[in-house]
Amino acid sequence: MRTKNILVIVISSTIIVVALLFGFRSLAPNGDQPSPVNFTQEGNVVRDNPGFKPGVWYLVYEQSGSSALTKELDLADIAPLPLQNGEQVHVEGRERAGVVKVTSLQILNGYYDDLIWVEAPLPDQIVASPLLITGQARGNWYFEASFPVTLLDANGKVLVQKPAQAQGDWMTAEYVPFSITLDFINPATDTGTLILHNDNPSGLPENDKELRLPVRFTVASQTVSLYYYNAENDKDASGNILCSSQGLVPAQRQIPVSQTPIQDTINLLLQGQLTATERSAGVTTEYPLSGFTLQGANLRNGDLTLDFSDPENKTGGGSCRVGILWKQIEATAQQFPGVNQVKFIPEFLFQP
């Protein structure tokens, strides 16, 4: 009986020791896993290649003295990116057991489906006129040795459109270098899109292909004055409000340099965006007026004609009110060189 008890105790102790050993081992961080190491590399991102996990991105890169290497990319910790198969990227992160937990991924060039890639400009690069675009496209991207290139602002407005020319024989399935220089006027928006479209002589939608690159612009600005109204500056000796230009107060604003500075400035005035400091100083405006918009402007021989739309008749009212409304616009327009007189149409606007 005593021997049996001793045997039970020994077996129980052995089980406990083994359990503790396995327990401590399972609690040990990454017991059989190597420690993560810093990883920084440039290469090409690919997925769905033979031998790769379906839907998983891999980095293919080269190192001196070795053939092409691959690393699986874990992109869970970075913002989603519109990656293209074969795109050139710069990757930073922590690598362990062949998997890189990516902390930073920068696209180094524009690339589309092994058909075209852009050497310059890079995605999100700041661009200015003249803009040199270089890269390579396969021969079937061209037709008659060219393909169309379009530069848009952030609102989709076409800034320039021009064909890129092949720098070699385009009658091939291989990559052929191209080059093009775009001249354009800087837009009011600070971002835009560069579109390189295949030349599709068939006109069939299923044959349309395009590479879109986001770009940024340097937006030049200029200082203008918006004229608002302060009744305290517009009183006679008896304290009566005169409803005159004497009460106009200039407020400086920055607007983007454009081909339509007068219209841009008037449109900004009509928004009626006073600062808190200006309001506390007694500066006022009745703008914006519901439905009241500037439709166009025409400057000829010193006479500026402003074309407005006022479907709700918001520019009518008392003579003092409509006078101040118009004087704000008139003074704002007269700051521009070449403007001697300001008129408005239709002529029934700003009538008491």
Secondary structure by P-SEA (a helix, b strand, c coil): caaaaaaaaaaaaaaaaaaaaaaaaaaccccccccbbbbbbbbbbbcccccccccbbbbbbccccccbbbbbbbcccccccccccccccccccccccccccccbbbbcccccccccccccccccccccccbbbbbccccccccccbbbbbbbcccccccbbbbbbbccccccccbbbbbbbbbbccccccbbbbbbbccccccccccccbbbbbbbbbbbbbbbbbbbbbcccccccccccccccccbbbbbbcccccccaaaaaaaaaaaccccaaaaaacccccccccccccccccccccbbbbbbbcccccccccaaaaaaaaaaaaaaaacccccccccccccccccc
